[in-house]
Amino acid sequence: MVSMRHIPALIVILTTTIGGLWPMFDARGAMLEFGFPASIAESKLAAPVMVHAESRTTILGLVTLIFYLRHQYAVVDTILAIYGGYAGAVDTYQVWTLAGSARWAMFRLGASWALAGCGLAGLTASAL
């Protein structure tokens, strides 16, 4: 049975592993969902960049999954803290400046920083 304290880690594992694969099959759709404007998402030059970048996201998801399956929960929390904090800030900046969508950008920031907070608090490794 999965502990409730593992839910944030499992969300990150699932969304990074599976979400990172999406651009390989539909780069335009992945870019639009991310928050990029249609002018960028429809660019033939942007698609390979998105696929290349998101392959690293999938790698990070798989690495997190490996540490999770090894019960190295403190490492998982460290990944959540760094990834949620840094990627949340970068994603927010890009969505806000490129797409001009402050609402979507702030949602991304809040969700990412909530996951980072779980990592900083050591939620996955805790014995709650």
Phi, psi and chi 1 to 4 in degrees:
 res  aa     phi    psi   chi1   chi2   chi3   chi4
   1 MET       -  139.4 -176.0  168.2  162.0      -
   2 VAL   -85.0  131.5  174.0      -      -      -
   3 SER   -75.0  146.3  171.4      -      -      -
   4 MET   -60.3  -30.5  -68.0  -63.5  -77.5      -
   5 ARG   -70.1  -11.4   63.3 -172.9  163.0   83.0
   6 HIS   -93.0   -8.8  -68.2 -170.9      -      -
   7 ILE   -56.8  -48.1  -61.4  -65.1      -      -
   8 PRO   -58.3  -41.5  -26.0   36.1      -      -
   9 ALA   -64.0  -42.0      -      -      -      -
  10 LEU   -67.8  -33.5  -66.6  171.6      -      -
  11 ILE   -62.7  -45.8  -71.3  170.4      -      -
  12 VAL   -63.7  -44.4  168.7      -      -      -
  13 ILE   -59.3  -47.8  -70.4  167.1      -      -
  14 LEU   -65.8  -48.7 -179.5   66.2      -      -
  15 THR   -70.2  -33.8   57.4      -      -      -
  16 THR   -77.9  -39.9   55.3      -      -      -
  17 THR   -69.4  -52.0  -57.4      -      -      -
  18 ILE   -77.1  -44.9  -56.5  -59.2      -      -
  19 GLY   -61.4  -33.2      -      -      -      -
  20 GLY   -68.6  -19.7      -      -      -      -
  21 LEU   -82.5  -24.4  -64.7  172.8      -      -
  22 TRP   -51.4  -47.2 -175.6    0.6      -      -
  23 PRO   -60.6  -24.1  -23.3   33.0      -      -
  24 MET   -64.9  -27.0  -70.1 -172.0  -14.4      -
  25 PHE  -104.5  -26.2  -55.7  101.9      -      -
  26 ASP  -156.4   75.1 -178.5   13.9      -      -
  27 ALA   -59.6  -42.4      -      -      -      -
  28 ARG   -60.2  -49.1  179.2 -174.2  174.5  -80.6
  29 GLY   -61.4  -40.3      -      -      -      -
  30 ALA   -64.6  -40.4      -      -      -      -
  31 MET   -67.8  -39.8  -75.2 -173.6  -85.4      -
  32 LEU   -64.6  -42.9  -70.7  171.6      -      -
  33 GLU   -65.2  -35.5 -178.5   64.4   27.9      -
  34 PHE   -62.8  -33.7 -179.5   87.4      -      -
  35 GLY   122.5    3.9      -      -      -      -
  36 PHE   -70.6  146.7  -73.9  116.6      -      -
  37 PRO   -68.8  158.0   19.9  -26.6      -      -
  38 ALA   -56.9  -34.2      -      -      -      -
  39 SER   -60.5  -32.8   60.1      -      -      -
  40 ILE   -83.9  -45.6  -67.9  174.1      -      -
  41 ALA   -60.0  -30.8      -      -      -      -
  42 GLU   -89.7   -2.9  -66.8  169.2    1.2      -
  43 SER   -73.3  127.7  167.6      -      -      -
  44 LYS   -65.0  -26.8  -61.4  -69.2 -174.3 -148.3
  45 LEU   -78.2  -24.6  -63.4  174.3      -      -
  46 ALA   -78.5  -29.0      -      -      -      -
  47 ALA   -57.7  -50.5      -      -      -      -
  48 PRO   -65.2  -30.2    0.2   -0.7      -      -
  49 VAL   -66.6  -42.3  174.8      -      -      -
  50 MET   -64.5  -43.2 -176.0   70.9  168.6      -
  51 VAL   -61.7  -45.9  171.0      -      -      -
  52 HIS   -60.7  -48.0 -179.9   78.8      -      -
  53 ALA   -65.1  -43.9      -      -      -      -
  54 GLU   -73.1  -18.6  -69.4  -55.7  -54.8      -
  55 SER   -63.1  -33.5   70.0      -      -      -
  56 ARG   -69.5  -33.2  -86.5   88.9  177.8  133.5
  57 THR   -63.8  -42.9  -59.3      -      -      -
  58 THR   -62.8  -41.3  -61.3      -      -      -
  59 ILE   -59.1  -45.6  -69.0  166.9      -      -
  60 LEU   -61.5  -40.4 -175.1   58.9      -      -
  61 GLY   -62.4  -42.1      -      -      -      -
  62 LEU   -68.0  -39.3  -68.2  170.7      -      -
  63 VAL   -62.3  -44.1  166.0      -      -      -
  64 THR   -62.2  -41.3  -51.0      -      -      -
  65 LEU   -60.9  -43.1  176.0   61.7      -      -
  66 ILE   -60.9  -46.8  -70.5  167.1      -      -
  67 PHE   -64.0  -36.7  -74.7  122.1      -      -
  68 TYR   -63.9  -47.7 -178.8   81.7      -      -
  69 LEU   -65.5  -25.7  -67.0  174.4      -      -
  70 ARG   -83.9    1.0  -70.0 -180.0  177.1  174.5
  71 HIS    62.7   29.8  -57.7  -83.9      -      -
  72 GLN   -94.0   68.2  -67.6  177.1  -78.9      -
  73 TYR   -68.5  -29.4  -59.8  136.8      -      -
  74 ALA   -64.8  -35.9      -      -      -      -
  75 VAL   -67.8  -41.9  176.7      -      -      -
  76 VAL   -59.1  -43.8  172.1      -      -      -
  77 ASP   -62.5  -37.8  -75.8  -28.9      -      -
  78 THR   -63.3  -43.0  -58.5      -      -      -
  79 ILE   -62.7  -44.4  -67.1  170.2      -      -
  80 LEU   -58.8  -44.5  -98.2   63.5      -      -
  81 ALA   -63.5  -47.3      -      -      -      -
  82 ILE   -71.7  -48.9  -65.0  168.8      -      -
  83 TYR   -64.4  -47.2 -172.0   67.2      -      -
  84 GLY   -63.6  -40.2      -      -      -      -
  85 GLY   -69.9  -51.8      -      -      -      -
  86 TYR   -75.1  -51.5 -178.9   71.3      -      -
  87 ALA   -63.7  -35.6      -      -      -      -
  88 GLY   -60.7  -43.2      -      -      -      -
  89 ALA   -67.3  -44.7      -      -      -      -
  90 VAL   -66.2  -45.6  171.4      -      -      -
  91 ASP   -59.6  -43.6  -70.4   -2.2      -      -
  92 THR   -61.2  -46.8  -60.7      -      -      -
  93 TYR   -58.5  -46.5  172.9   76.3      -      -
  94 GLN   -65.7  -46.3  -73.2 -170.1  -49.2      -
  95 VAL   -65.6  -38.8  170.7      -      -      -
  96 TRP   -70.3  -46.6 -164.2  -43.5      -      -
  97 THR   -80.8  -38.3   59.3      -      -      -
  98 LEU   -83.5  -40.8  -66.6  175.8      -      -
  99 ALA   -99.3  -16.0      -      -      -      -
 100 GLY    67.7   24.7      -      -      -      -
 101 SER  -105.6   86.8  178.3      -      -      -
 102 ALA   -62.7  -39.8      -      -      -      -
 103 ARG   -62.8  -49.2 -176.7  175.0  167.7 -158.2
 104 TRP   -65.9  -39.0 -176.9 -125.0      -      -
 105 ALA   -62.2  -44.4      -      -      -      -
 106 MET   -69.1  -33.4  -65.8  -47.6  -65.7      -
 107 PHE   -62.1  -45.7  170.5   78.6      -      -
 108 ARG   -61.8  -42.2  -68.0 -179.0   74.8   86.6
 109 LEU   -63.4  -46.8 -176.6   64.9      -      -
 110 GLY   -60.9  -46.1      -      -      -      -
 111 ALA   -65.5  -44.4      -      -      -      -
 112 SER   -64.8  -42.8  -65.0      -      -      -
 113 TRP   -73.3  -26.6  -78.4    9.6      -      -
 114 ALA   -64.8  -43.0      -      -      -      -
 115 LEU   -66.7  -38.5  -67.9  168.3      -      -
 116 ALA   -63.1  -40.0      -      -      -      -
 117 GLY   -61.6  -38.9      -      -      -      -
 118 CYS   -61.3  -41.1  -69.3      -      -      -
 119 GLY   -67.1  -45.6      -      -      -      -
 120 LEU   -61.4  -35.1  -73.1  170.4      -      -
 121 ALA   -77.3   -9.3      -      -      -      -
 122 GLY    70.3   33.2      -      -      -      -
 123 LEU   -58.4  -45.5 -175.4   65.6      -      -
 124 THR   -63.9  -38.8  -47.3      -      -      -
 125 ALA   -84.9  -11.3      -      -      -      -
 126 SER   -71.1  161.7   70.4      -      -      -
 127 ALA  -108.3   44.7      -      -      -      -
 128 LEU   -62.9      -  -65.7  176.4      -      -
